[in-house]
């Protein structure tokens, strides 16, 4: 009996109302109407940092570092400014490409860690690298993040040069897409 009543209600609704309700439920279920979660905000922040590095914009990179930032070598924000600027001065046409990114140890609204593999190349050399079997500068970064009132900031960082065999899962596919034949 309840089944018959349900059918009659559905039959009585205009088709567009049923489709609208179904669409709204799909959007709610998919999270499209919810604000971005911490992981999405972190990914967007890392994307902005990488873009600023590719644009050789030291101040924009530093804007994402916490005031008490320290890297694995004990460099603070000012020493990191010198390191970044020195790198930009040595490598005029810098290309920064993210191969993979994983958000780890996420404590929503508080802290997280990000692991990422990057390819750093000179823009001119990148053209050559795509055509020949030239070496690539691959790096693994770990960023320790903290959230404050302004958003997610990098509180600490460590990095090391790695080889192709050391890439994170998924990085090798991204590398092959960027540099076919590798």
Secondary structure, 3 states (H helix, E strand, C coil): CHHHHHHHHHHHCCHHHHHHHHHHHHHHHHCCCCCCCHHHHHHHHHHHHHHHHHCCCHHHHHCCEEEEEEECCCCCHHHHHHHHHHHHHHCCCEEEEEEEEEEEEEECCCEEEEEEEEEEEEHHHHHHHHHCCCCCEEEEEEEEEEEECCEEEEEEEEEEEECHHHCCCCHHHHHHHHCCCC
